Amino acid sequence: MPRGGKKGHKGRGKQFSNPEEIDRQMRAQRELEENGGAEKEGSSESEEESSSDDESEVRKRSGVEGLIEIENPNRVAQKSKKVAEIDVSAPRELSRREREEIEKQKSKERYMKLHLEGKTEQARADLARLAIIKKQREEAAKKREELRKEKEAEEAKAKR
């Protein structure tokens, strides 16, 4: 089966360079290096430093960047701060998530405080439910007490 499945291979075939072409390019590159090295040997150190600075700027800006000044507001250059410059006592700005988390905790604490005081709807409902349960338990305790007394009375009559 051909490469690429039933429809056939869509990619290009591999292209190899001629060995003669490679030799010619290498000779041209060596000549440039030799000519460039001879020119630099004759110049002074200060000229070399300034030319290396110029070359680094040219290398940094490739393509259209050298022609057009672009300032991207989203691209912020990282500035390293020294330890002496950092102000530890200054309040740090919290992120949105951190602020929301703190607000959530504070509101939960306020709610729990009001709940314990019995001022929230849920607390009122809980207290009402507890009151009903207390009444039911008291009534059940009274009934048990009455039944116990009746049993004792019957047992006392049976012994006589």
C-alpha positions in Angstrom: 0.0 0.0 0.0 1.5 3.5 -0.8 2.4 5.9 1.9 -0.6 8.0 3.0 -3.3 5.3 2.6 -5.5 4.7 -0.3 -5.4 8.2 -1.7 -1.7 8.3 -2.1 1.1 10.3 -0.6 0.6 14.1 -0.8 4.0 15.3 0.5 6.9 16.4 -1.5 9.8 14.1 -2.3 13.0 14.6 -0.5 15.5 17.0 -2.1 19.2 16.6 -1.5 21.9 19.3 -2.2 24.7 18.6 -4.6 28.1 18.1 -3.0 29.5 20.6 -5.4 26.9 23.2 -4.2 27.8 22.6 -0.6 31.6 23.0 -1.3 30.9 26.3 -3.1 28.8 27.7 -0.2 31.5 26.7 2.3 34.2 28.4 0.3 32.2 31.6 0.1 31.5 31.5 3.8 35.3 31.1 4.6 36.1 34.0 2.4 33.7 36.2 4.2 35.0 35.2 7.6 38.6 35.8 6.5 37.8 39.3 5.0 35.7 40.3 8.1 38.4 39.1 10.5 41.2 41.1 8.7 39.1 44.3 8.9 38.5 44.0 12.6 42.2 43.4 13.5 43.1 46.9 12.2 40.4 48.8 14.2 40.7 50.0 17.8 39.0 48.5 20.8 36.5 51.3 21.2 35.3 50.8 17.6 34.9 47.1 18.2 32.7 47.7 21.3 30.5 50.2 19.5 30.2 47.9 16.4 29.3 44.9 18.6 26.6 47.0 20.3 25.2 48.0 16.9 25.3 44.3 15.7 23.5 43.2 18.8 20.7 45.7 18.2 20.4 44.6 14.6 20.3 41.0 15.6 17.6 41.6 18.2 15.3 43.2 15.6 14.6 40.9 12.8 12.3 41.3 9.9 9.8 44.2 10.0 10.6 45.1 13.6 13.6 47.2 12.5 11.4 49.3 10.3 8.3 49.8 12.5 8.3 50.9 16.2 5.8 48.7 17.9 4.9 49.0 21.5 2.8 46.2 22.8 1.0 47.2 26.1 0.6 43.5 26.9 4.3 42.9 26.7 5.9 44.1 29.9 9.6 43.9 30.3 10.6 42.1 33.5 12.5 44.4 35.7 14.6 42.7 38.4 14.4 44.4 41.8 17.3 44.5 44.2 16.7 43.3 47.8 17.4 46.9 49.1 14.6 48.3 46.8 11.9 45.9 48.0 9.6 47.5 50.5 8.4 44.7 52.8 6.2 47.0 55.0 4.1 48.1 52.0 0.7 46.4 51.8 0.6 43.8 49.0 -2.4 44.0 46.6 -4.6 41.0 46.8 -5.7 39.2 43.7 -9.4 39.0 42.9 -9.6 35.4 44.0 -7.9 36.2 47.3 -10.3 39.1 47.9 -13.3 37.0 47.1 -12.1 34.2 49.4 -11.6 36.7 52.3 -15.1 38.2 51.7 -16.6 34.8 51.7 -14.9 33.9 55.0 -16.0 37.1 56.6 -19.6 36.7 55.5 -19.7 33.1 56.8 -18.4 34.3 60.2 -21.0 37.1 60.3 -23.8 34.5 59.5 -22.5 32.1 62.1 -22.5 34.9 64.7 -26.1 35.9 63.9 -27.1 32.3 63.8 -25.8 31.7 67.3 -27.6 34.8 68.5 -30.8 33.4 66.9 -31.4 36.2 64.5 -31.4 34.3 61.2 -34.4 32.6 59.6 -32.7 29.2 59.9 -31.8 29.8 63.6 -35.5 30.7 64.3 -36.7 27.6 62.5 -34.2 25.4 64.4 -35.3 26.9 67.7 -38.9 26.3 66.9 -38.2 22.7 66.0 -36.2 22.3 69.2 -39.1 23.7 71.3 -41.6 21.2 69.6 -39.2 18.3 70.3 -38.7 19.4 73.9 -42.5 19.4 74.4 -42.9 16.0 72.8 -40.2 14.6 75.0 -41.7 16.1 78.2 -45.1 14.7 77.3 -43.6 11.2 76.6 -41.7 11.4 80.0 -45.0 12.3 81.8 -46.8 9.4 80.2 -44.0 7.0 81.1 -44.0 8.3 84.7 -47.8 7.8 84.9 -47.6 4.3 83.5 -44.8 3.4 86.0 -46.9 4.8 88.9 -50.0 2.7 87.7 -47.9 -0.4 87.5 -46.6 0.2 91.0 -50.1 0.7 92.2 -51.3 -2.5 90.6 -48.4 -4.4 92.0 -49.1 -3.0 95.5 -52.8 -4.1 95.2 -51.7 -7.5 94.0 -49.4 -8.0 97.1 -52.3 -7.2 99.5 
